[in-house]
Amino acid sequence: MPDVDAVKKKRGFGSMDKEKQRKIASAGGKAAHMLRPGKKLGHEWTPEEAYYYGLKGAEATRKKWEERRNG
């Protein structure tokens, strides 16, 4: 039977060197904005939206932790 840890280490995005990961991630981000020139298809957050959704995410995380603690 193959060594499970050895098999896992050779797979996926996390197994690539950091530079290769950076290049792939960068290309994906650029592609979202370049599919149709002039039309912004990738979402761009305004500072207000980012703040609002950051608070919303923090609240959800806090509730989850409280449920685990009191559960």
C-alpha positions as CSV (number, residue, x, y, z in Angstrom):
1,M,0.0,0.0,0.0
2,P,1.5,3.4,-0.9
3,D,2.5,5.8,1.8
4,V,-0.5,8.3,2.1
5,D,1.7,11.2,3.3
6,A,4.0,10.8,0.3
7,V,1.1,10.7,-2.1
8,K,-0.5,13.8,-0.6
9,K,2.7,15.8,-0.8
10,K,2.9,15.4,-4.6
11,R,-0.6,16.7,-5.4
12,G,-2.3,20.0,-5.8
13,F,-1.6,23.7,-5.7
14,G,0.0,23.5,-2.3
15,S,2.7,21.2,-3.6
16,M,4.0,23.8,-6.1
17,D,6.8,26.2,-5.3
18,K,5.6,29.7,-4.2
19,E,6.6,31.4,-7.5
20,K,4.6,29.0,-9.6
21,Q,1.6,29.4,-7.3
22,R,1.9,33.2,-7.5
23,K,2.0,33.1,-11.4
24,I,-1.1,30.9,-11.6
25,A,-3.1,32.9,-9.1
26,S,-2.1,36.2,-10.8
27,A,-3.2,34.8,-14.2
28,G,-6.6,33.8,-12.8
29,G,-7.2,37.2,-11.3
30,K,-6.3,38.9,-14.6
31,A,-8.5,36.6,-16.6
32,A,-11.5,37.6,-14.6
33,H,-11.1,41.2,-15.7
34,M,-10.0,40.5,-19.3
35,L,-12.6,38.2,-20.7
36,R,-14.4,41.1,-22.4
37,P,-12.4,44.3,-22.6
38,G,-14.4,47.2,-21.3
39,K,-16.7,45.1,-19.2
40,K,-15.6,44.4,-15.6
41,L,-16.5,40.8,-15.0
42,G,-14.5,40.4,-11.8
43,H,-16.0,41.9,-8.7
44,E,-14.2,44.9,-7.3
45,W,-15.0,46.0,-3.8
46,T,-15.5,49.5,-2.7
47,P,-14.0,50.3,0.7
48,E,-17.5,50.5,2.1
49,E,-18.4,47.1,0.8
50,A,-15.2,45.6,2.0
51,Y,-15.8,47.0,5.5
52,Y,-19.4,45.9,5.7
53,Y,-18.7,42.3,4.5
54,G,-15.6,42.1,6.7
55,L,-17.8,42.9,9.7
56,K,-20.4,40.4,8.6
57,G,-17.8,37.6,8.2
58,A,-16.4,38.4,11.6
59,E,-19.8,38.2,13.2
60,A,-20.5,34.8,11.6
61,T,-17.1,33.5,12.9
62,R,-17.8,34.9,16.4
63,K,-21.2,33.1,16.5
64,K,-19.6,29.9,15.4
65,W,-17.0,30.0,18.1
66,E,-19.6,30.9,20.8
67,E,-21.7,27.9,19.7
68,R,-18.7,25.6,20.0
69,R,-17.8,27.0,23.4
70,N,-21.3,26.8,24.8
71,G,-22.4,23.8,22.7
